[in-house]
Amino acid sequence: MKVKVLHLFDAWLPHTMNWAYRILDATPEVQVQVAAPWMMDNGYLREDYHFYIPKWQQWMGKLPKNEWQMLAFRRILLKFEQIYPIYIRQLEKQIQTQKPDLLHAHFGPVGCRYLPLAQKTGIPLVVSFYGYDYEKAPLLKPALRARYGELFEQAAAITAAGPKGKAVLMAQGCPESKIFISPMSMRPEEFPQHKRFKEPGQLNLVQVATITGKKGFMDTLQAFQMALSRCPNITLTLAGERHDTALVAEMRQFIRQHQLESKVQWLDFLPHTQLADFLHNFEVFIQPSHYTADRDCEGGPVSILEAQSGGMPVICTRHFDMPTEVLHEKTGLLAEERDIAGLAACIERFYWMDNAVYQEFSQNAGAHVRNNFDIRQTGIRLKNLYNNILKIEF
């Protein structure tokens, strides 16, 4: 008999969170249920999953096709739901017919909102932390600090993407015994090893990410501009949803000011289904993530795993749990956060690198992901966690 797990989200499912869909899909012997006060019909409404669609969306008879439709209304609705949890009250009644064995909340604040449901129903709650919820959320909303304390006490288990995430949660009072490492993962066969030939004195860089402050796009541009005088035969391609409009404007101004238009190609949002083929055109992936002023951070970007799976080395920073994903001098090169000169040196190193050394990085990158970040192994470990909580023999 399959374990029934009700997965809880703010919204199901933005394209930029496709990794969450893959986690659910990779967990074996689990009957998946999904609840969220905002549902979208954008390719992730699987027939073999049970979805608790909000009643008001049922009355509409039509779900948004993506995260950009009705965006303003969605933000208002979610804020209202945080104050008056109408959907959670409806959900409490609806789950009685297919009562789950476990609740699994994705992101800390979501876990806080659904903790009363877990307490009232007696269903064990697992909560996964991924990024902004580690430090930004409790910093901007101090009331969450106390709620995190209750969550750490009452939840059956807390998952973090790596050792840094675990340390941050322990510093906030979460017992070490409750923390389970569940790394961000992917399917290596979706990004098969691609043979690239690297000549010294040339380099095509790429960064693919949602354009927000923590992704380090301005650091990428500044390091690229600094390296350009010593590395003339170099290009940079940027792609991603333009979420932070102020940052987008700053990036445009920088490109114009330094006359980088002929060297920097800037694309719009790239569907995940096209990413593997798109990355074939480049030699090195770059993502110099860093903390923002409000303590937003990366748990562990899946994009740098996907790039390495395809045999592409990565330049990134020693930010949060990224050093577990990219191994310095083996699968890529790491610099300190906001170290523009250090990033430029990494770019220059790959620029002058010959093919023999590059192939070592490339082979190491693919093997590292296949051996340590295959999502099927993560899914098995997650299933075992569920079974341990429920005291199921396996």
Buried (B, 14 or more C-beta within 10 A) or exposed (E): EEBBBBBBBBBBBBBBBBBBBBBBBBBEBBBBBBBBBBBBBBBBBEEEBBBBBBEEBEEEEEBBEBBEEBEEEBEEBBEEBBEEBBBBEBBBEBBEEEEBBBBBBBBBBBBBBBBBBBEEBEBBBBBBBBBBBBBBBBBEEEEBEEBBEEBBEBBBBBBBBBBBBBBBBBEBEBEEEBBBBBBBBBBBEBBEBBEBEBEEEBBBBBBBBBBBBBBBBBBBBBBBBBBBEEBEEBBBBBBBBBBBEEBBEBBEEBBEEBEBEEBBEBEEBBEBEEBBEBBEEBBBBBBBBBBBEBBBBBBBBBBBBBBBBBBBBBBBBBBBBBBBBBBEEBBBBBBEBBBBEBBBBBBBBBBEBEEEBBBBBBEBBBBBBBEBBBBBBBBBBBBEBBBEBEEBEE
